[in-house]
Amino acid sequence: MKLNLLFFGSLVDATGIQKRELSTDSLIDVSLLNEYLQSVFPLLKKHKYKIAVNQKMVENEQELQDGDEVAFLPPFAGG
């Protein structure tokens, strides 16, 4: 399965990337993906953020499908 990862704001600084394609067969839900990314990018653990899949805010139990766009969103001001 391929996932399209997007990082915004301070999370770009924490990961060093804005956009990346990830191929995986084991990261089947948002929780597993988040744990994996925090192990690869330890600075993510210091940030608060929400996760959206295909432009919809999701919970950790959300299953992932091939081709999903997964966005990591820090808090935004003014909302």
PyMOL commands that place a pseudoatom at each C-alpha (Angstrom):
pseudoatom trace, name=CA, resn=MET, resi=1, chain=A, elem=C, hetatm=0, pos=[0.000, 0.000, 0.000]
pseudoatom trace, name=CA, resn=LYS, resi=2, chain=A, elem=C, hetatm=0, pos=[1.192, 3.514, -0.763]
pseudoatom trace, name=CA, resn=LEU, resi=3, chain=A, elem=C, hetatm=0, pos=[0.387, 6.500, 1.434]
pseudoatom trace, name=CA, resn=ASN, resi=4, chain=A, elem=C, hetatm=0, pos=[0.934, 10.155, 0.595]
pseudoatom trace, name=CA, resn=LEU, resi=5, chain=A, elem=C, hetatm=0, pos=[2.145, 11.975, 3.701]
pseudoatom trace, name=CA, resn=LEU, resi=6, chain=A, elem=C, hetatm=0, pos=[1.869, 15.751, 4.120]
pseudoatom trace, name=CA, resn=PHE, resi=7, chain=A, elem=C, hetatm=0, pos=[3.366, 17.792, 6.949]
pseudoatom trace, name=CA, resn=PHE, resi=8, chain=A, elem=C, hetatm=0, pos=[2.477, 21.404, 7.744]
pseudoatom trace, name=CA, resn=GLY, resi=9, chain=A, elem=C, hetatm=0, pos=[3.852, 24.258, 9.832]
pseudoatom trace, name=CA, resn=SER, resi=10, chain=A, elem=C, hetatm=0, pos=[6.206, 23.336, 12.649]
pseudoatom trace, name=CA, resn=LEU, resi=11, chain=A, elem=C, hetatm=0, pos=[5.932, 19.667, 11.677]
pseudoatom trace, name=CA, resn=VAL, resi=12, chain=A, elem=C, hetatm=0, pos=[7.946, 20.405, 8.545]
pseudoatom trace, name=CA, resn=ASP, resi=13, chain=A, elem=C, hetatm=0, pos=[10.764, 21.555, 10.830]
pseudoatom trace, name=CA, resn=ALA, resi=14, chain=A, elem=C, hetatm=0, pos=[10.377, 18.450, 13.030]
pseudoatom trace, name=CA, resn=THR, resi=15, chain=A, elem=C, hetatm=0, pos=[10.545, 16.033, 10.094]
pseudoatom trace, name=CA, resn=GLY, resi=16, chain=A, elem=C, hetatm=0, pos=[12.529, 17.957, 7.505]
pseudoatom trace, name=CA, resn=ILE, resi=17, chain=A, elem=C, hetatm=0, pos=[9.929, 17.115, 4.867]
pseudoatom trace, name=CA, resn=GLN, resi=18, chain=A, elem=C, hetatm=0, pos=[6.699, 18.569, 3.517]
pseudoatom trace, name=CA, resn=LYS, resi=19, chain=A, elem=C, hetatm=0, pos=[5.583, 15.689, 1.353]
pseudoatom trace, name=CA, resn=ARG, resi=20, chain=A, elem=C, hetatm=0, pos=[6.578, 12.049, 1.046]
pseudoatom trace, name=CA, resn=GLU, resi=21, chain=A, elem=C, hetatm=0, pos=[5.218, 8.846, -0.422]
pseudoatom trace, name=CA, resn=LEU, resi=22, chain=A, elem=C, hetatm=0, pos=[5.463, 5.863, 1.925]
pseudoatom trace, name=CA, resn=SER, resi=23, chain=A, elem=C, hetatm=0, pos=[5.119, 2.235, 0.843]
pseudoatom trace, name=CA, resn=THR, resi=24, chain=A, elem=C, hetatm=0, pos=[4.017, -0.129, 3.597]
pseudoatom trace, name=CA, resn=ASP, resi=25, chain=A, elem=C, hetatm=0, pos=[2.031, -3.267, 4.262]
pseudoatom trace, name=CA, resn=SER, resi=26, chain=A, elem=C, hetatm=0, pos=[2.223, -3.176, 8.049]
pseudoatom trace, name=CA, resn=LEU, resi=27, chain=A, elem=C, hetatm=0, pos=[0.999, 0.331, 8.913]
pseudoatom trace, name=CA, resn=ILE, resi=28, chain=A, elem=C, hetatm=0, pos=[-2.700, -0.417, 8.587]
pseudoatom trace, name=CA, resn=ASP, resi=29, chain=A, elem=C, hetatm=0, pos=[-4.137, 2.344, 10.776]
pseudoatom trace, name=CA, resn=VAL, resi=30, chain=A, elem=C, hetatm=0, pos=[-3.376, 5.887, 11.875]
pseudoatom trace, name=CA, resn=SER, resi=31, chain=A, elem=C, hetatm=0, pos=[-2.072, 4.793, 15.283]
pseudoatom trace, name=CA, resn=LEU, resi=32, chain=A, elem=C, hetatm=0, pos=[0.551, 2.461, 13.798]
pseudoatom trace, name=CA, resn=LEU, resi=33, chain=A, elem=C, hetatm=0, pos=[1.572, 5.072, 11.226]
pseudoatom trace, name=CA, resn=ASN, resi=34, chain=A, elem=C, hetatm=0, pos=[1.924, 7.726, 13.925]
pseudoatom trace, name=CA, resn=GLU, resi=35, chain=A, elem=C, hetatm=0, pos=[4.049, 5.427, 16.133]
pseudoatom trace, name=CA, resn=TYR, resi=36, chain=A, elem=C, hetatm=0, pos=[6.280, 4.598, 13.177]
pseudoatom trace, name=CA, resn=LEU, resi=37, chain=A, elem=C, hetatm=0, pos=[6.750, 8.243, 12.218]
pseudoatom trace, name=CA, resn=GLN, resi=38, chain=A, elem=C, hetatm=0, pos=[7.538, 9.240, 15.800]
pseudoatom trace, name=CA, resn=SER, resi=39, chain=A, elem=C, hetatm=0, pos=[10.268, 6.587, 15.863]
pseudoatom trace, name=CA, resn=VAL, resi=40, chain=A, elem=C, hetatm=0, pos=[11.725, 7.883, 12.577]
pseudoatom trace, name=CA, resn=PHE, resi=41, chain=A, elem=C, hetatm=0, pos=[11.273, 11.564, 13.506]
pseudoatom trace, name=CA, resn=PRO, resi=42, chain=A, elem=C, hetatm=0, pos=[11.608, 11.752, 17.333]
pseudoatom trace, name=CA, resn=LEU, resi=43, chain=A, elem=C, hetatm=0, pos=[10.959, 15.522, 17.353]
pseudoatom trace, name=CA, resn=LEU, resi=44, chain=A, elem=C, hetatm=0, pos=[7.326, 14.791, 16.427]
pseudoatom trace, name=CA, resn=LYS, resi=45, chain=A, elem=C, hetatm=0, pos=[6.800, 13.625, 20.014]
pseudoatom trace, name=CA, resn=LYS, resi=46, chain=A, elem=C, hetatm=0, pos=[7.347, 17.211, 21.195]
pseudoatom trace, name=CA, resn=HIS, resi=47, chain=A, elem=C, hetatm=0, pos=[4.556, 18.605, 19.009]
pseudoatom trace, name=CA, resn=LYS, resi=48, chain=A, elem=C, hetatm=0, pos=[0.787, 18.576, 19.257]
pseudoatom trace, name=CA, resn=TYR, resi=49, chain=A, elem=C, hetatm=0, pos=[-0.994, 17.810, 16.023]
pseudoatom trace, name=CA, resn=LYS, resi=50, chain=A, elem=C, hetatm=0, pos=[-4.108, 16.348, 14.467]
pseudoatom trace, name=CA, resn=ILE, resi=51, chain=A, elem=C, hetatm=0, pos=[-4.222, 13.881, 11.610]
pseudoatom trace, name=CA, resn=ALA, resi=52, chain=A, elem=C, hetatm=0, pos=[-6.487, 14.033, 8.576]
pseudoatom trace, name=CA, resn=VAL, resi=53, chain=A, elem=C, hetatm=0, pos=[-6.996, 11.259, 6.044]
pseudoatom trace, name=CA, resn=ASN, resi=54, chain=A, elem=C, hetatm=0, pos=[-8.245, 12.372, 2.648]
pseudoatom trace, name=CA, resn=GLN, resi=55, chain=A, elem=C, hetatm=0, pos=[-8.997, 15.837, 4.098]
pseudoatom trace, name=CA, resn=LYS, resi=56, chain=A, elem=C, hetatm=0, pos=[-11.142, 14.544, 7.000]
pseudoatom trace, name=CA, resn=MET, resi=57, chain=A, elem=C, hetatm=0, pos=[-10.026, 14.689, 10.621]
pseudoatom trace, name=CA, resn=VAL, resi=58, chain=A, elem=C, hetatm=0, pos=[-9.691, 11.157, 12.012]
pseudoatom trace, name=CA, resn=GLU, resi=59, chain=A, elem=C, hetatm=0, pos=[-9.046, 9.235, 15.212]
pseudoatom trace, name=CA, resn=ASN, resi=60, chain=A, elem=C, hetatm=0, pos=[-6.134, 6.835, 15.789]
pseudoatom trace, name=CA, resn=GLU, resi=61, chain=A, elem=C, hetatm=0, pos=[-8.266, 3.789, 14.973]
pseudoatom trace, name=CA, resn=GLN, resi=62, chain=A, elem=C, hetatm=0, pos=[-8.891, 4.971, 11.405]
pseudoatom trace, name=CA, resn=GLU, resi=63, chain=A, elem=C, hetatm=0, pos=[-7.873, 2.257, 8.946]
pseudoatom trace, name=CA, resn=LEU, resi=64, chain=A, elem=C, hetatm=0, pos=[-5.657, 3.259, 6.059]
pseudoatom trace, name=CA, resn=GLN, resi=65, chain=A, elem=C, hetatm=0, pos=[-6.166, 2.301, 2.414]
pseudoatom trace, name=CA, resn=ASP, resi=66, chain=A, elem=C, hetatm=0, pos=[-3.875, 2.301, -0.602]
pseudoatom trace, name=CA, resn=GLY, resi=67, chain=A, elem=C, hetatm=0, pos=[-3.534, 5.818, -2.003]
pseudoatom trace, name=CA, resn=ASP, resi=68, chain=A, elem=C, hetatm=0, pos=[-4.717, 7.638, 1.138]
pseudoatom trace, name=CA, resn=GLU, resi=69, chain=A, elem=C, hetatm=0, pos=[-3.463, 11.162, 1.717]
pseudoatom trace, name=CA, resn=VAL, resi=70, chain=A, elem=C, hetatm=0, pos=[-2.459, 11.539, 5.366]
pseudoatom trace, name=CA, resn=ALA, resi=71, chain=A, elem=C, hetatm=0, pos=[-1.910, 15.101, 6.598]
pseudoatom trace, name=CA, resn=PHE, resi=72, chain=A, elem=C, hetatm=0, pos=[-0.268, 16.029, 9.904]
pseudoatom trace, name=CA, resn=LEU, resi=73, chain=A, elem=C, hetatm=0, pos=[-1.665, 19.341, 11.096]
pseudoatom trace, name=CA, resn=PRO, resi=74, chain=A, elem=C, hetatm=0, pos=[-0.292, 21.453, 13.950]
pseudoatom trace, name=CA, resn=PRO, resi=75, chain=A, elem=C, hetatm=0, pos=[-2.651, 23.803, 15.807]
pseudoatom trace, name=CA, resn=PHE, resi=76, chain=A, elem=C, hetatm=0, pos=[-3.603, 26.805, 13.705]
pseudoatom trace, name=CA, resn=ALA, resi=77, chain=A, elem=C, hetatm=0, pos=[-4.310, 30.226, 15.188]
pseudoatom trace, name=CA, resn=GLY, resi=78, chain=A, elem=C, hetatm=0, pos=[-7.399, 32.269, 14.553]
pseudoatom trace, name=CA, resn=GLY, resi=79, chain=A, elem=C, hetatm=0, pos=[-10.022, 29.523, 14.328]
for i in range(1, 79): cmd.bond("trace and resi %d" % i, "trace and resi %d" % (i + 1))
show_as sticks, trace
zoom trace
